[in-house]
Amino acid sequence: MSAQISFSFETPGGPRTSSVTYERRGAGEPLLLLHGIGHHWQAWEPVLDILAAERDVVAVDLPGFGTSPALPEGCAYDLSTVVPVLGAFCAALGLERPHVAGNSLGGLLALELGREKLVRSVTALSPAGFWSEGERRYAFGTLRAMRSIALSMPVPMIERLSRSAAGRTALTSTIYARPGRRSPEAVVAETLALREATGFRETLEAGRSVVFGEDVTAVPVTVAWGTQDRLLLRRQGVRAKRTVPGARLVRLPGCGHVPMSDDPALVARVILDGSSR
């Protein structure tokens, strides 16, 4: 059963209050899971119980996504705001320097948390921020198209499409290499999460100038990339390795941009290995 917690965080204009929805399972060293843009904590459901067998796992809905409310008015959805929000969230839950794993936008946030020395280890799955300008424009254009399609479809149509493998492929093949593995219920829920994400436009706008260009030296880092990632092409993993030379670069065969569903056992092992270094 997911829960929601409210807490204060610091901004240049003084303290503000935010709320975050999260799912917590398991026991052991703390592990924070961060999803990508337009998604929700349930993106981690395929690996959650595997991870919870060895970790105290906390999967969050980022502010403005899933059922987490938008950030307070006037707060930008940039790294300088969202990272302190996540730090304050961890403090409110009593998570002292957790391990962190993130996908896409969540991978970028995980790396920034590592750079700020707020976590024990970082596992970044297809993290944003290692793109060329052309690759960024392609990815953002694709995301906007996905959002427009989700907004344009009536809910009964989404539900009808999700009942067949072909329909699930039409709805989610941009981010999954094996969309047929997603359940109809999961596809409906994530399509609705994409259309209802209050932070979507602001997050894309904040990401226009983002390039992750600094090394992460304080903590162990794992960067993993799906061989069939159609959103952030896998050559960006080579750039990530050049930027963070000490990182372990892992190939995820047959996986797409959101690999947790494509190969749950492999992804869980990569995360657990990364948080054991």
ZIZI-V312526 format. One record per residue. N is the residue number from 0. RES is the residue in one small letter. SS is DSSP state (H for helix, E for strand, L for the rest). PSI is psi in radians with two decimals (999 if undefined). Layout:
n->N res->RES ss->SS psi->PSI
n->N res->RES ss->SS psi->PSI
This chain:
n->0 res->m ss->L psi->2.14
n->1 res->s ss->L psi->2.76
n->2 res->a ss->E psi->2.99
n->3 res->q ss->E psi->2.44
n->4 res->i ss->E psi->2.47
n->5 res->s ss->E psi->2.56
n->6 res->f ss->E psi->2.85
n->7 res->s ss->E psi->2.64
n->8 res->f ss->E psi->2.75
n->9 res->e ss->E psi->2.44
n->10 res->t ss->E psi->2.89
n->11 res->p ss->L psi->-0.44
n->12 res->g ss->L psi->0.13
n->13 res->g ss->E psi->3.08
n->14 res->p ss->E psi->2.47
n->15 res->r ss->E psi->2.95
n->16 res->t ss->E psi->2.36
n->17 res->s ss->E psi->2.85
n->18 res->s ss->E psi->2.49
n->19 res->v ss->E psi->2.34
n->20 res->t ss->E psi->2.47
n->21 res->y ss->E psi->2.76
n->22 res->e ss->E psi->2.31
n->23 res->r ss->E psi->2.25
n->24 res->r ss->E psi->2.69
n->25 res->g ss->L psi->-2.99
n->26 res->a ss->L psi->2.71
n->27 res->g ss->L psi->-2.76
n->28 res->e ss->E psi->2.49
n->29 res->p ss->E psi->2.47
n->30 res->l ss->E psi->2.05
n->31 res->l ss->E psi->2.30
n->32 res->l ss->E psi->2.25
n->33 res->l ss->E psi->2.18
n->34 res->h ss->L psi->3.12
n->35 res->g ss->L psi->3.10
n->36 res->i ss->L psi->2.37
n->37 res->g ss->L psi->-0.02
n->38 res->h ss->L psi->-2.91
n->39 res->h ss->L psi->3.07
n->40 res->w ss->H psi->-0.45
n->41 res->q ss->H psi->-0.19
n->42 res->a ss->H psi->-0.46
n->43 res->w ss->H psi->-0.06
n->44 res->e ss->H psi->-0.68
n->45 res->p ss->H psi->-0.42
n->46 res->v ss->H psi->-0.05
n->47 res->l ss->H psi->-0.83
n->48 res->d ss->H psi->-0.56
n->49 res->i ss->H psi->-0.82
n->50 res->l ss->H psi->-0.65
n->51 res->a ss->H psi->-0.28
n->52 res->a ss->L psi->-0.35
n->53 res->e ss->L psi->-0.14
n->54 res->r ss->E psi->2.72
n->55 res->d ss->E psi->1.71
n->56 res->v ss->E psi->2.27
n->57 res->v ss->E psi->1.92
n->58 res->a ss->E psi->2.24
n->59 res->v ss->E psi->2.66
n->60 res->d ss->L psi->2.00
n->61 res->l ss->L psi->2.68
n->62 res->p ss->L psi->2.26
n->63 res->g ss->L psi->0.16
n->64 res->f ss->L psi->2.76
n->65 res->g ss->L psi->-2.28
n->66 res->t ss->L psi->0.20
n->67 res->s ss->L psi->2.32
n->68 res->p ss->L psi->2.82
n->69 res->a ss->L psi->2.78
n->70 res->l ss->L psi->2.75
n->71 res->p ss->L psi->2.62
n->72 res->e ss->L psi->2.36
n->73 res->g ss->L psi->-0.15
n->74 res->c ss->L psi->2.23
n->75 res->a ss->L psi->2.69
n->76 res->y ss->L psi->0.84
n->77 res->d ss->L psi->3.07
n->78 res->l ss->H psi->-0.65
n->79 res->s ss->H psi->-0.26
n->80 res->t ss->H psi->-0.85
n->81 res->v ss->H psi->-0.63
n->82 res->v ss->H psi->-0.82
n->83 res->p ss->H psi->-0.59
n->84 res->v ss->H psi->-0.80
n->85 res->l ss->H psi->-0.65
n->86 res->g ss->H psi->-0.73
n->87 res->a ss->H psi->-0.63
n->88 res->f ss->H psi->-0.82
n->89 res->c ss->H psi->-0.73
n->90 res->a ss->H psi->-0.70
n->91 res->a ss->H psi->-0.53
n->92 res->l ss->H psi->-0.07
n->93 res->g ss->L psi->0.46
n->94 res->l ss->L psi->1.82
n->95 res->e ss->L psi->1.92
n->96 res->r ss->L psi->1.21
n->97 res->p ss->L psi->2.84
n->98 res->h ss->E psi->2.73
n->99 res->v ss->E psi->2.42
n->100 res->a ss->E psi->2.38
n->101 res->g ss->E psi->2.68
n->102 res->n ss->E psi->2.25
n->103 res->s ss->L psi->-2.04
n->104 res->l ss->H psi->-0.73
n->105 res->g ss->H psi->-0.56
n->106 res->g ss->H psi->-0.71
n->107 res->l ss->H psi->-0.80
n->108 res->l ss->H psi->-0.67
n->109 res->a ss->H psi->-0.77
n->110 res->l ss->H psi->-0.68
n->111 res->e ss->H psi->-0.66
n->112 res->l ss->H psi->-0.67
n->113 res->g ss->H psi->-0.73
n->114 res->r ss->H psi->-0.59
n->115 res->e ss->L psi->0.04
n->116 res->k ss->L psi->0.59
n->117 res->l ss->L psi->-0.08
n->118 res->v ss->L psi->2.92
n->119 res->r ss->L psi->-0.57
n->120 res->s ss->E psi->2.81
n->121 res->v ss->E psi->2.27
n->122 res->t ss->E psi->2.05
n->123 res->a ss->E psi->2.05
n->124 res->l ss->E psi->1.97
n->125 res->s ss->L psi->0.99
n->126 res->p ss->L psi->2.54
n->127 res->a ss->L psi->2.80
n->128 res->g ss->L psi->-0.04
n->129 res->f ss->L psi->0.44
n->130 res->w ss->L psi->2.75
n->131 res->s ss->L psi->2.96
n->132 res->e ss->H psi->-0.71
n->133 res->g ss->H psi->-0.70
n->134 res->e ss->H psi->-0.63
n->135 res->r ss->H psi->-0.79
n->136 res->r ss->H psi->-0.71
n->137 res->y ss->H psi->-0.84
n->138 res->a ss->H psi->-0.79
n->139 res->f ss->H psi->-0.68
n->140 res->g ss->H psi->-0.71
n->141 res->t ss->H psi->-0.75
n->142 res->l ss->H psi->-0.72
n->143 res->r ss->H psi->-0.68
n->144 res->a ss->H psi->-0.74
n->145 res->m ss->H psi->-0.73
n->146 res->r ss->H psi->-0.74
n->147 res->s ss->H psi->-0.72
n->148 res->i ss->H psi->-0.79
n->149 res->a ss->H psi->-0.69
n->150 res->l ss->H psi->-0.52
n->151 res->s ss->H psi->-0.32
n->152 res->m ss->L psi->2.27
n->153 res->p ss->L psi->2.63
n->154 res->v ss->H psi->-0.74
n->155 res->p ss->H psi->-0.59
n->156 res->m ss->H psi->-0.72
n->157 res->i ss->H psi->-0.77
n->158 res->e ss->H psi->-0.70
n->159 res->r ss->H psi->-0.77
n->160 res->l ss->H psi->-0.64
n->161 res->s ss->H psi->-0.24
n->162 res->r ss->L psi->-0.30
n->163 res->s ss->L psi->2.68
n->164 res->a ss->H psi->-0.66
n->165 res->a ss->H psi->-0.70
n->166 res->g ss->H psi->-0.71
n->167 res->r ss->H psi->-0.60
n->168 res->t ss->H psi->-0.77
n->169 res->a ss->H psi->-0.63
n->170 res->l ss->H psi->-0.56
n->171 res->t ss->H psi->0.11
n->172 res->s ss->L psi->-0.28
n->173 res->t ss->L psi->-0.55
n->174 res->i ss->L psi->-0.30
n->175 res->y ss->L psi->2.43
n->176 res->a ss->L psi->-0.44
n->177 res->r ss->L psi->1.17
n->178 res->p ss->H psi->-0.42
n->179 res->g ss->H psi->-0.30
n->180 res->r ss->H psi->-0.35
n->181 res->r ss->L psi->2.46
n->182 res->s ss->L psi->2.70
n->183 res->p ss->H psi->-0.73
n->184 res->e ss->H psi->-0.70
n->185 res->a ss->H psi->-0.71
n->186 res->v ss->H psi->-0.73
n->187 res->v ss->H psi->-0.82
n->188 res->a ss->H psi->-0.73
n->189 res->e ss->H psi->-0.49
n->190 res->t ss->H psi->-0.70
n->191 res->l ss->H psi->-0.63
n->192 res->a ss->H psi->-0.67
n->193 res->l ss->H psi->-0.78
n->194 res->r ss->H psi->-0.46
n->195 res->e ss->H psi->0.08
n->196 res->a ss->L psi->1.92
n->197 res->t ss->L psi->-0.36
n->198 res->g ss->L psi->0.13
n->199 res->f ss->H psi->-0.97
n->200 res->r ss->H psi->-0.76
n->201 res->e ss->H psi->-0.61
n->202 res->t ss->H psi->-0.75
n->203 res->l ss->H psi->-0.75
n->204 res->e ss->H psi->-0.75
n->205 res->a ss->H psi->-0.47
n->206 res->g ss->H psi->-0.09
n->207 res->r ss->L psi->-0.57
n->208 res->s ss->L psi->0.17
n->209 res->v ss->L psi->2.17
n->210 res->v ss->L psi->2.17
n->211 res->f ss->L psi->1.87
n->212 res->g ss->L psi->0.17
n->213 res->e ss->L psi->2.54
n->214 res->d ss->L psi->2.71
n->215 res->v ss->L psi->1.85
n->216 res->t ss->L psi->-0.27
n->217 res->a ss->L psi->-0.37
n->218 res->v ss->L psi->2.77
n->219 res->p ss->E psi->2.42
n->220 res->v ss->E psi->2.32
n->221 res->t ss->E psi->2.28
n->222 res->v ss->E psi->2.20
n->223 res->a ss->E psi->2.46
n->224 res->w ss->E psi->2.31
n->225 res->g ss->E psi->2.42
n->226 res->t ss->L psi->-0.29
n->227 res->q ss->L psi->0.53
n->228 res->d ss->L psi->2.05
n->229 res->r ss->L psi->-0.09
n->230 res->l ss->L psi->-0.95
n->231 res->l ss->L psi->1.82
n->232 res->l ss->L psi->2.55
n->233 res->r ss->L psi->-0.32
n->234 res->r ss->H psi->-0.32
n->235 res->q ss->H psi->-0.39
n->236 res->g ss->H psi->-0.60
n->237 res->v ss->H psi->-0.69
n->238 res->r ss->H psi->-0.69
n->239 res->a ss->H psi->-0.72
n->240 res->k ss->H psi->-0.65
n->241 res->r ss->H psi->-0.62
n->242 res->t ss->H psi->-0.68
n->243 res->v ss->L psi->1.39
n->244 res->p ss->L psi->-0.49
n->245 res->g ss->L psi->-0.04
n->246 res->a ss->L psi->2.58
n->247 res->r ss->E psi->2.10
n->248 res->l ss->E psi->2.13
n->249 res->v ss->E psi->2.37
n->250 res->r ss->E psi->2.36
n->251 res->l ss->E psi->1.59
n->252 res->p ss->L psi->2.33
n->253 res->g ss->L psi->0.17
n->254 res->c ss->L psi->2.61
n->255 res->g ss->L psi->-2.74
n->256 res->h ss->L psi->-0.60
n->257 res->v ss->L psi->1.54
n->258 res->p ss->H psi->-0.15
n->259 res->m ss->H psi->-0.56
n->260 res->s ss->H psi->-0.58
n->261 res->d ss->H psi->-0.69
n->262 res->d ss->L psi->1.38
n->263 res->p ss->H psi->-0.71
n->264 res->a ss->H psi->-0.76
n->265 res->l ss->H psi->-0.82
n->266 res->v ss->H psi->-0.74
n->267 res->a ss->H psi->-0.71
n->268 res->r ss->H psi->-0.72
n->269 res->v ss->H psi->-0.75
n->270 res->i ss->H psi->-0.80
n->271 res->l ss->H psi->-0.70
n->272 res->d ss->H psi->-0.73
n->273 res->g ss->H psi->-0.54
n->274 res->s ss->L psi->0.20
n->275 res->s ss->L psi->-0.02
n->276 res->r ss->L psi->999
